[in-house]
């Protein structure tokens, strides 16, 4: 009976040893699978991070371009306002009556109103273009090539030459 107990114990010991070995192998295999899956997830995150970084660079580029166009617009606004102010003062110097002065002032107000509307329209166009480009950047597409800033058309003033001629002819009389 002692031999049978030893034989039973040896079988149990052998079975437990095999079970422990299988358990160790399955743990290693599970750990390897988990590591491989983690590596795949990290690689997929790496691609997403690259896309996000590229998108950030594109958004930065778009915002810099928009700010540049807005600064150029501001410069144009200031330049045209100063130029118009100088021309208006010069025109007022040639007026002979209060009536002429009032007419010149009315023309000035109308030209100023038109200039302000054109400037606001241009600013809104710049901002809309930047917003569309940022939307395209966020969607992963390249923003449209920045259009060259449009030259601002100034309305031809018919009265400025005519007013000068009238003022000169009145002075000579």
Biotite code that builds the C-alpha atoms (Angstrom):
import biotite.structure as struc

atoms = struc.array([
    struc.Atom([0.000, 0.000, 0.000], chain_id="A", res_id=1, res_name="UNK", atom_name="CA", element="C"),
    struc.Atom([2.873, 2.278, 0.645], chain_id="A", res_id=2, res_name="UNK", atom_name="CA", element="C"),
    struc.Atom([3.991, 1.746, -2.960], chain_id="A", res_id=3, res_name="UNK", atom_name="CA", element="C"),
    struc.Atom([0.524, 2.583, -4.221], chain_id="A", res_id=4, res_name="UNK", atom_name="CA", element="C"),
    struc.Atom([0.456, 5.817, -2.257], chain_id="A", res_id=5, res_name="UNK", atom_name="CA", element="C"),
    struc.Atom([3.911, 6.742, -3.615], chain_id="A", res_id=6, res_name="UNK", atom_name="CA", element="C"),
    struc.Atom([2.789, 5.930, -7.138], chain_id="A", res_id=7, res_name="UNK", atom_name="CA", element="C"),
    struc.Atom([-0.394, 8.008, -6.649], chain_id="A", res_id=8, res_name="UNK", atom_name="CA", element="C"),
    struc.Atom([1.657, 10.898, -5.281], chain_id="A", res_id=9, res_name="UNK", atom_name="CA", element="C"),
    struc.Atom([4.094, 10.699, -8.195], chain_id="A", res_id=10, res_name="UNK", atom_name="CA", element="C"),
    struc.Atom([1.195, 10.765, -10.682], chain_id="A", res_id=11, res_name="UNK", atom_name="CA", element="C"),
    struc.Atom([-0.355, 13.688, -8.875], chain_id="A", res_id=12, res_name="UNK", atom_name="CA", element="C"),
    struc.Atom([3.019, 15.457, -8.754], chain_id="A", res_id=13, res_name="UNK", atom_name="CA", element="C"),
    struc.Atom([3.576, 14.809, -12.469], chain_id="A", res_id=14, res_name="UNK", atom_name="CA", element="C"),
    struc.Atom([0.059, 16.087, -13.302], chain_id="A", res_id=15, res_name="UNK", atom_name="CA", element="C"),
    struc.Atom([0.558, 19.198, -11.185], chain_id="A", res_id=16, res_name="UNK", atom_name="CA", element="C"),
    struc.Atom([3.981, 19.822, -12.772], chain_id="A", res_id=17, res_name="UNK", atom_name="CA", element="C"),
    struc.Atom([2.456, 19.562, -16.270], chain_id="A", res_id=18, res_name="UNK", atom_name="CA", element="C"),
    struc.Atom([-0.400, 21.814, -15.214], chain_id="A", res_id=19, res_name="UNK", atom_name="CA", element="C"),
    struc.Atom([2.040, 24.395, -13.825], chain_id="A", res_id=20, res_name="UNK", atom_name="CA", element="C"),
    struc.Atom([4.124, 24.196, -17.014], chain_id="A", res_id=21, res_name="UNK", atom_name="CA", element="C"),
    struc.Atom([1.011, 24.652, -19.199], chain_id="A", res_id=22, res_name="UNK", atom_name="CA", element="C"),
    struc.Atom([-0.124, 27.525, -17.018], chain_id="A", res_id=23, res_name="UNK", atom_name="CA", element="C"),
    struc.Atom([3.294, 29.189, -17.320], chain_id="A", res_id=24, res_name="UNK", atom_name="CA", element="C"),
    struc.Atom([3.296, 28.747, -21.121], chain_id="A", res_id=25, res_name="UNK", atom_name="CA", element="C"),
    struc.Atom([-0.248, 30.106, -21.459], chain_id="A", res_id=26, res_name="UNK", atom_name="CA", element="C"),
    struc.Atom([0.667, 33.122, -19.314], chain_id="A", res_id=27, res_name="UNK", atom_name="CA", element="C"),
    struc.Atom([3.680, 33.831, -21.504], chain_id="A", res_id=28, res_name="UNK", atom_name="CA", element="C"),
    struc.Atom([1.555, 33.416, -24.653], chain_id="A", res_id=29, res_name="UNK", atom_name="CA", element="C"),
    struc.Atom([-1.138, 35.704, -23.215], chain_id="A", res_id=30, res_name="UNK", atom_name="CA", element="C"),
    struc.Atom([1.495, 38.278, -22.256], chain_id="A", res_id=31, res_name="UNK", atom_name="CA", element="C"),
    struc.Atom([2.987, 38.106, -25.764], chain_id="A", res_id=32, res_name="UNK", atom_name="CA", element="C"),
    struc.Atom([-0.469, 38.577, -27.346], chain_id="A", res_id=33, res_name="UNK", atom_name="CA", element="C"),
    struc.Atom([-1.171, 41.518, -25.051], chain_id="A", res_id=34, res_name="UNK", atom_name="CA", element="C"),
    struc.Atom([2.207, 43.079, -25.879], chain_id="A", res_id=35, res_name="UNK", atom_name="CA", element="C"),
    struc.Atom([1.616, 42.640, -29.634], chain_id="A", res_id=36, res_name="UNK", atom_name="CA", element="C"),
    struc.Atom([-1.856, 44.196, -29.355], chain_id="A", res_id=37, res_name="UNK", atom_name="CA", element="C"),
    struc.Atom([-0.489, 47.096, -27.288], chain_id="A", res_id=38, res_name="UNK", atom_name="CA", element="C"),
    struc.Atom([2.235, 47.711, -29.865], chain_id="A", res_id=39, res_name="UNK", atom_name="CA", element="C"),
    struc.Atom([-0.366, 47.752, -32.649], chain_id="A", res_id=40, res_name="UNK", atom_name="CA", element="C"),
    struc.Atom([-2.501, 50.260, -30.704], chain_id="A", res_id=41, res_name="UNK", atom_name="CA", element="C"),
    struc.Atom([0.525, 52.475, -30.084], chain_id="A", res_id=42, res_name="UNK", atom_name="CA", element="C"),
    struc.Atom([1.423, 52.380, -33.786], chain_id="A", res_id=43, res_name="UNK", atom_name="CA", element="C"),
    struc.Atom([-2.138, 53.368, -34.697], chain_id="A", res_id=44, res_name="UNK", atom_name="CA", element="C"),
    struc.Atom([-1.950, 56.236, -32.178], chain_id="A", res_id=45, res_name="UNK", atom_name="CA", element="C"),
    struc.Atom([1.331, 57.306, -33.734], chain_id="A", res_id=46, res_name="UNK", atom_name="CA", element="C"),
    struc.Atom([-0.430, 57.805, -37.071], chain_id="A", res_id=47, res_name="UNK", atom_name="CA", element="C"),
    struc.Atom([-3.198, 59.784, -35.394], chain_id="A", res_id=48, res_name="UNK", atom_name="CA", element="C"),
    struc.Atom([-0.668, 61.971, -33.586], chain_id="A", res_id=49, res_name="UNK", atom_name="CA", element="C"),
    struc.Atom([1.091, 62.663, -36.895], chain_id="A", res_id=50, res_name="UNK", atom_name="CA", element="C"),
    struc.Atom([-2.207, 63.602, -38.514], chain_id="A", res_id=51, res_name="UNK", atom_name="CA", element="C"),
    struc.Atom([-3.027, 65.876, -35.610], chain_id="A", res_id=52, res_name="UNK", atom_name="CA", element="C"),
    struc.Atom([0.410, 67.522, -35.771], chain_id="A", res_id=53, res_name="UNK", atom_name="CA", element="C"),
    struc.Atom([0.066, 68.089, -39.515], chain_id="A", res_id=54, res_name="UNK", atom_name="CA", element="C"),
    struc.Atom([-3.396, 69.502, -38.976], chain_id="A", res_id=55, res_name="UNK", atom_name="CA", element="C"),
    struc.Atom([-2.007, 71.850, -36.313], chain_id="A", res_id=56, res_name="UNK", atom_name="CA", element="C"),
    struc.Atom([0.697, 73.035, -38.692], chain_id="A", res_id=57, res_name="UNK", atom_name="CA", element="C"),
    struc.Atom([-1.891, 73.665, -41.413], chain_id="A", res_id=58, res_name="UNK", atom_name="CA", element="C"),
    struc.Atom([-4.153, 75.580, -39.021], chain_id="A", res_id=59, res_name="UNK", atom_name="CA", element="C"),
    struc.Atom([-1.176, 77.674, -37.898], chain_id="A", res_id=60, res_name="UNK", atom_name="CA", element="C"),
    struc.Atom([-0.291, 78.401, -41.507], chain_id="A", res_id=61, res_name="UNK", atom_name="CA", element="C"),
    struc.Atom([-3.873, 79.390, -42.287], chain_id="A", res_id=62, res_name="UNK", atom_name="CA", element="C"),
    struc.Atom([-4.103, 81.675, -39.257], chain_id="A", res_id=63, res_name="UNK", atom_name="CA", element="C"),
    struc.Atom([-0.792, 83.344, -40.100], chain_id="A", res_id=64, res_name="UNK", atom_name="CA", element="C"),
    struc.Atom([-1.969, 83.962, -43.657], chain_id="A", res_id=65, res_name="UNK", atom_name="CA", element="C"),
    struc.Atom([-5.269, 85.385, -42.439], chain_id="A", res_id=66, res_name="UNK", atom_name="CA", element="C"),
    struc.Atom([-3.545, 87.674, -39.959], chain_id="A", res_id=67, res_name="UNK", atom_name="CA", element="C"),
    struc.Atom([-1.142, 88.826, -42.666], chain_id="A", res_id=68, res_name="UNK", atom_name="CA", element="C"),
    struc.Atom([-4.042, 89.658, -44.992], chain_id="A", res_id=69, res_name="UNK", atom_name="CA", element="C"),
    struc.Atom([-5.858, 91.471, -42.166], chain_id="A", res_id=70, res_name="UNK", atom_name="CA", element="C"),
    struc.Atom([-2.754, 93.531, -41.367], chain_id="A", res_id=71, res_name="UNK", atom_name="CA", element="C"),
    struc.Atom([-2.396, 94.413, -45.066], chain_id="A", res_id=72, res_name="UNK", atom_name="CA", element="C"),
    struc.Atom([-6.074, 95.384, -45.078], chain_id="A", res_id=73, res_name="UNK", atom_name="CA", element="C"),
    struc.Atom([-5.534, 97.586, -42.041], chain_id="A", res_id=74, res_name="UNK", atom_name="CA", element="C"),
    struc.Atom([-2.587, 99.248, -43.764], chain_id="A", res_id=75, res_name="UNK", atom_name="CA", element="C"),
    struc.Atom([-4.706, 99.835, -46.876], chain_id="A", res_id=76, res_name="UNK", atom_name="CA", element="C"),
    struc.Atom([-7.508, 101.274, -44.751], chain_id="A", res_id=77, res_name="UNK", atom_name="CA", element="C"),
    struc.Atom([-5.208, 103.705, -42.964], chain_id="A", res_id=78, res_name="UNK", atom_name="CA", element="C"),
    struc.Atom([-3.445, 104.706, -46.183], chain_id="A", res_id=79, res_name="UNK", atom_name="CA", element="C"),
    struc.Atom([-6.675, 105.326, -48.058], chain_id="A", res_id=80, res_name="UNK", atom_name="CA", element="C"),
    struc.Atom([-8.182, 107.227, -45.104], chain_id="A", res_id=81, res_name="UNK", atom_name="CA", element="C"),
    struc.Atom([-5.162, 109.516, -44.923], chain_id="A", res_id=82, res_name="UNK", atom_name="CA", element="C"),
    struc.Atom([-5.089, 110.000, -48.676], chain_id="A", res_id=83, res_name="UNK", atom_name="CA", element="C"),
    struc.Atom([-8.801, 110.781, -48.745], chain_id="A", res_id=84, res_name="UNK", atom_name="CA", element="C"),
    struc.Atom([-8.463, 113.176, -45.820], chain_id="A", res_id=85, res_name="UNK", atom_name="CA", element="C"),
    struc.Atom([-5.671, 115.073, -47.564], chain_id="A", res_id=86, res_name="UNK", atom_name="CA", element="C"),
    struc.Atom([-7.679, 115.253, -50.782], chain_id="A", res_id=87, res_name="UNK", atom_name="CA", element="C"),
    struc.Atom([-10.755, 116.439, -48.922], chain_id="A", res_id=88, res_name="UNK", atom_name="CA", element="C"),
    struc.Atom([-8.856, 119.181, -47.124], chain_id="A", res_id=89, res_name="UNK", atom_name="CA", element="C"),
    struc.Atom([-7.365, 120.290, -50.402], chain_id="A", res_id=90, res_name="UNK", atom_name="CA", element="C"),
    struc.Atom([-10.825, 120.349, -52.013], chain_id="A", res_id=91, res_name="UNK", atom_name="CA", element="C"),
    struc.Atom([-12.190, 122.371, -49.108], chain_id="A", res_id=92, res_name="UNK", atom_name="CA", element="C"),
    struc.Atom([-9.424, 124.914, -49.605], chain_id="A", res_id=93, res_name="UNK", atom_name="CA", element="C"),
    struc.Atom([-10.782, 125.646, -53.077], chain_id="A", res_id=94, res_name="UNK", atom_name="CA", element="C"),
    struc.Atom([-14.403, 126.106, -52.004], chain_id="A", res_id=95, res_name="UNK", atom_name="CA", element="C"),
    struc.Atom([-15.750, 129.624, -52.172], chain_id="A", res_id=96, res_name="UNK", atom_name="CA", element="C"),
    struc.Atom([-19.073, 129.299, -50.398], chain_id="A", res_id=97, res_name="UNK", atom_name="CA", element="C"),
    struc.Atom([-20.739, 127.417, -47.610], chain_id="A", res_id=98, res_name="UNK", atom_name="CA", element="C"),
    struc.Atom([-22.893, 125.748, -50.217], chain_id="A", res_id=99, res_name="UNK", atom_name="CA", element="C"),
    struc.Atom([-19.839, 124.307, -51.978], chain_id="A", res_id=100, res_name="UNK", atom_name="CA", element="C"),
    struc.Atom([-18.458, 123.238, -48.627], chain_id="A", res_id=101, res_name="UNK", atom_name="CA", element="C"),
    struc.Atom([-21.696, 121.407, -47.770], chain_id="A", res_id=102, res_name="UNK", atom_name="CA", element="C"),
    struc.Atom([-21.711, 119.694, -51.166], chain_id="A", res_id=103, res_name="UNK", atom_name="CA", element="C"),
    struc.Atom([-18.089, 118.628, -50.732], chain_id="A", res_id=104, res_name="UNK", atom_name="CA", element="C"),
    struc.Atom([-18.868, 117.312, -47.257], chain_id="A", res_id=105, res_name="UNK", atom_name="CA", element="C"),
    struc.Atom([-21.809, 115.299, -48.608], chain_id="A", res_id=106, res_name="UNK", atom_name="CA", element="C"),
    struc.Atom([-19.548, 113.779, -51.253], chain_id="A", res_id=107, res_name="UNK", atom_name="CA", element="C"),
    struc.Atom([-16.956, 113.027, -48.592], chain_id="A", res_id=108, res_name="UNK", atom_name="CA", element="C"),
    struc.Atom([-19.504, 111.262, -46.409], chain_id="A", res_id=109, res_name="UNK", atom_name="CA", element="C"),
    struc.Atom([-20.750, 109.173, -49.315], chain_id="A", res_id=110, res_name="UNK", atom_name="CA", element="C"),
    struc.Atom([-17.214, 108.185, -50.351], chain_id="A", res_id=111, res_name="UNK", atom_name="CA", element="C"),
    struc.Atom([-16.332, 107.348, -46.750], chain_id="A", res_id=112, res_name="UNK", atom_name="CA", element="C"),
    struc.Atom([-19.434, 105.201, -46.364], chain_id="A", res_id=113, res_name="UNK", atom_name="CA", element="C"),
    struc.Atom([-18.582, 103.304, -49.557], chain_id="A", res_id=114, res_name="UNK", atom_name="CA", element="C"),
    struc.Atom([-14.994, 102.824, -48.436], chain_id="A", res_id=115, res_name="UNK", atom_name="CA", element="C"),
    struc.Atom([-16.086, 101.487, -45.036], chain_id="A", res_id=116, res_name="UNK", atom_name="CA", element="C"),
    struc.Atom([-18.516, 99.030, -46.638], chain_id="A", res_id=117, res_name="UNK", atom_name="CA", element="C"),
    struc.Atom([-15.819, 97.835, -49.046], chain_id="A", res_id=118, res_name="UNK", atom_name="CA", element="C"),
    struc.Atom([-13.326, 97.433, -46.188], chain_id="A", res_id=119, res_name="UNK", atom_name="CA", element="C"),
    struc.Atom([-15.778, 95.452, -44.062], chain_id="A", res_id=120, res_name="UNK", atom_name="CA", element="C"),
    struc.Atom([-16.640, 93.262, -47.034], chain_id="A", res_id=121, res_name="UNK", atom_name="CA", element="C"),
    struc.Atom([-12.968, 92.576, -47.632], chain_id="A", res_id=122, res_name="UNK", atom_name="CA", element="C"),
    struc.Atom([-12.377, 91.746, -43.941], chain_id="A", res_id=123, res_name="UNK", atom_name="CA", element="C"),
    struc.Atom([-15.344, 89.358, -43.887], chain_id="A", res_id=124, res_name="UNK", atom_name="CA", element="C"),
    struc.Atom([-14.073, 87.700, -47.068], chain_id="A", res_id=125, res_name="UNK", atom_name="CA", element="C"),
    struc.Atom([-10.661, 87.182, -45.468], chain_id="A", res_id=126, res_name="UNK", atom_name="CA", element="C"),
    struc.Atom([-12.205, 85.700, -42.326], chain_id="A", res_id=127, res_name="UNK", atom_name="CA", element="C"),
    struc.Atom([-14.586, 83.429, -44.268], chain_id="A", res_id=128, res_name="UNK", atom_name="CA", element="C"),
    struc.Atom([-11.697, 82.134, -46.359], chain_id="A", res_id=129, res_name="UNK", atom_name="CA", element="C"),
    struc.Atom([-9.650, 81.447, -43.231], chain_id="A", res_id=130, res_name="UNK", atom_name="CA", element="C"),
    struc.Atom([-12.574, 79.646, -41.596], chain_id="A", res_id=131, res_name="UNK", atom_name="CA", element="C"),
    struc.Atom([-13.051, 77.459, -44.675], chain_id="A", res_id=132, res_name="UNK", atom_name="CA", element="C"),
    struc.Atom([-9.328, 76.666, -44.761], chain_id="A", res_id=133, res_name="UNK", atom_name="CA", element="C"),
    struc.Atom([-9.339, 75.752, -41.059], chain_id="A", res_id=134, res_name="UNK", atom_name="CA", element="C"),
    struc.Atom([-12.327, 73.479, -41.684], chain_id="A", res_id=135, res_name="UNK", atom_name="CA", element="C"),
    struc.Atom([-10.489, 71.767, -44.513], chain_id="A", res_id=136, res_name="UNK", atom_name="CA", element="C"),
    struc.Atom([-7.396, 71.413, -42.308], chain_id="A", res_id=137, res_name="UNK", atom_name="CA", element="C"),
    struc.Atom([-9.417, 69.844, -39.517], chain_id="A", res_id=138, res_name="UNK", atom_name="CA", element="C"),
    struc.Atom([-10.935, 67.414, -42.015], chain_id="A", res_id=139, res_name="UNK", atom_name="CA", element="C"),
    struc.Atom([-7.443, 66.375, -43.104], chain_id="A", res_id=140, res_name="UNK", atom_name="CA", element="C"),
    struc.Atom([-7.457, 68.037, -46.505], chain_id="A", res_id=141, res_name="UNK", atom_name="CA", element="C"),
    struc.Atom([-5.029, 70.672, -47.643], chain_id="A", res_id=142, res_name="UNK", atom_name="CA", element="C"),
    struc.Atom([-6.324, 74.246, -47.470], chain_id="A", res_id=143, res_name="UNK", atom_name="CA", element="C"),
    struc.Atom([-6.917, 76.038, -50.732], chain_id="A", res_id=144, res_name="UNK", atom_name="CA", element="C"),
    struc.Atom([-3.994, 78.025, -52.008], chain_id="A", res_id=145, res_name="UNK", atom_name="CA", element="C"),
    struc.Atom([-4.122, 81.454, -50.516], chain_id="A", res_id=146, res_name="UNK", atom_name="CA", element="C"),
    struc.Atom([-5.439, 83.807, -53.101], chain_id="A", res_id=147, res_name="UNK", atom_name="CA", element="C"),
    struc.Atom([-3.381, 86.886, -53.719], chain_id="A", res_id=148, res_name="UNK", atom_name="CA", element="C"),
    struc.Atom([-4.864, 89.843, -51.914], chain_id="A", res_id=149, res_name="UNK", atom_name="CA", element="C"),
    struc.Atom([-7.128, 91.723, -54.239], chain_id="A", res_id=150, res_name="UNK", atom_name="CA", element="C"),
    struc.Atom([-6.225, 95.241, -55.194], chain_id="A", res_id=151, res_name="UNK", atom_name="CA", element="C"),
    struc.Atom([-8.739, 97.628, -53.847], chain_id="A", res_id=152, res_name="UNK", atom_name="CA", element="C"),
    struc.Atom([-10.562, 99.531, -56.523], chain_id="A", res_id=153, res_name="UNK", atom_name="CA", element="C"),
    struc.Atom([-11.090, 103.154, -55.754], chain_id="A", res_id=154, res_name="UNK", atom_name="CA", element="C"),
    struc.Atom([-14.038, 104.856, -57.307], chain_id="A", res_id=155, res_name="UNK", atom_name="CA", element="C"),
    struc.Atom([-13.148, 107.523, -59.781], chain_id="A", res_id=156, res_name="UNK", atom_name="CA", element="C"),
    struc.Atom([-14.153, 110.863, -58.433], chain_id="A", res_id=157, res_name="UNK", atom_name="CA", element="C"),
    struc.Atom([-15.739, 112.889, -61.156], chain_id="A", res_id=158, res_name="UNK", atom_name="CA", element="C"),
    struc.Atom([-16.296, 115.901, -59.002], chain_id="A", res_id=159, res_name="UNK", atom_name="CA", element="C"),
    struc.Atom([-12.744, 116.343, -57.742], chain_id="A", res_id=160, res_name="UNK", atom_name="CA", element="C"),
    struc.Atom([-11.381, 117.437, -61.131], chain_id="A", res_id=161, res_name="UNK", atom_name="CA", element="C"),
    struc.Atom([-14.524, 119.379, -61.914], chain_id="A", res_id=162, res_name="UNK", atom_name="CA", element="C"),
    struc.Atom([-14.521, 121.057, -58.524], chain_id="A", res_id=163, res_name="UNK", atom_name="CA", element="C"),
    struc.Atom([-10.902, 122.135, -58.975], chain_id="A", res_id=164, res_name="UNK", atom_name="CA", element="C"),
    struc.Atom([-11.633, 123.596, -62.405], chain_id="A", res_id=165, res_name="UNK", atom_name="CA", element="C"),
    struc.Atom([-14.634, 125.454, -61.073], chain_id="A", res_id=166, res_name="UNK", atom_name="CA", element="C"),
    struc.Atom([-12.639, 126.786, -58.161], chain_id="A", res_id=167, res_name="UNK", atom_name="CA", element="C"),
    struc.Atom([-9.818, 127.928, -60.459], chain_id="A", res_id=168, res_name="UNK", atom_name="CA", element="C"),
    struc.Atom([-12.181, 129.603, -62.895], chain_id="A", res_id=169, res_name="UNK", atom_name="CA", element="C"),
    struc.Atom([-13.978, 131.378, -60.074], chain_id="A", res_id=170, res_name="UNK", atom_name="CA", element="C"),
    struc.Atom([-10.681, 132.673, -58.681], chain_id="A", res_id=171, res_name="UNK", atom_name="CA", element="C"),
    struc.Atom([-9.622, 134.033, -62.019], chain_id="A", res_id=172, res_name="UNK", atom_name="CA", element="C"),
    struc.Atom([-12.869, 135.961, -62.523], chain_id="A", res_id=173, res_name="UNK", atom_name="CA", element="C"),
])
